[in-house]
Amino acid sequence: MTQYLISVLDDTSNSASTDEMNAIDTFNDQLRADGHWVFAGGLAAPDTATVVDGRDGQAVFTDGPFLESKEYVAGFWIITAPHLDVALRLAAEGSKSCHRRVEVRPFLGA
């Protein structure tokens, strides 16, 4: 089984409706029941981010997101699937549940 990251893309913070949150909960329950669940979570708005650069010895901390963009990662699922076709099917179900576009990426070495 390969692990995949499904990133939820959004352009507004805390924008999920009650119906969307209920659909996400149902989707999460189905992922667990079918053995695909690893972990999931929502993320705070990009303006709460801190970029840390410790490459040159002394760490430099910068407030705000690494990238300025209209869309950002608002949440994610980490799932297991036997192959990409299954991961894409699950991502389509997740996209429908949260009513957002999603991006699917396999973990390296998987």
N, C-alpha and C positions, 0 to 999 in steps of 0.2 A: 504494500500500500504506500502510496506517495502522499505527502502532505502538501496542501495548497493554501495559499493566502488569498482570500476573497476580500478585496478592499471596497468599501462603500464610498462612493464619490458624492459629494454634496456641495452646495454653495451657500447654505444658510445653517447657522448653528441651532441646535435643539429644535429642528423643524419637523420631527416625526409627529404625526397625529396619533390619537389614541387608537384608531383602527390600524394604523401602520405598526404601532408598538405591539398590539395584540397579534397581528399577522407575523411579526418577527418572532414573538414568543412561540407561536405555533410551529413556525419553521424550525426554530431551535430545538423544540421538543422532538420533531421528526428527525432532525440530524442525529440526536442522541439515540432515538429508538432504532435507527437504521445503522448505527455504529460509525457514522461519519464525523461526529463531534470531537473536536480537540479543545478549542477555546474560542471565545468571541468577546467583543467588547466595543463600547462606544467611546469616542474620544472627545475631549473638550475642544472648544474653538481654537483655531490656529493662533489667535492673539494671546493665548495662554502658554504657547510654546517657548522654550528656551533652547537655543542652539549652543552646543558645547564643542569647542575645538581645542583638544589637548595634544595636537600633533607636534607642536614645537616646544614641549616641556611645560610651560606655564599655561594652564587652561584659560581660554577666553570664553566668556559667557555673553551671548547676545539675545536680547528679548525679541520675541516674534518668530514667525515661521521661517524655515530655511528657504523656502521658495514663496514668492508672491504670486498668487494665482487665484483665478475666480473660483475654481473647484479645489477641493482638498479632501483628504481621507477623513471621513467622519466616524468611521467604525470599521470593523473587520470580523471575519470568521477565519479560523484555521480549521481545516477539515482534512480528513483522509479519504482517499478514493483510489480504486484500483487502476484508473487511467484517466487521461485528460477528458475524455468524452463524458465520464460520470461527473467530474468536477465542473465541467461547463453546464451540464444539466442542473446540478445543484446550485450553481451560481445564478442561473436563469430563474430558479425558484426563489432564491434569496433576493434577487433584484425585484421580482414581482412583489415579494413580501414587504420589503422596505420602500418600494416605489422610488428607487434610485438606480443610477447606473452603477455597475460594479466592475472591478478588474480582477482577473484570475492570474495567479503566478505560482508556479511550483517552487518549492524550496530547493536550493542547491543540494546536490548529492543525494537526492531522493530517488 
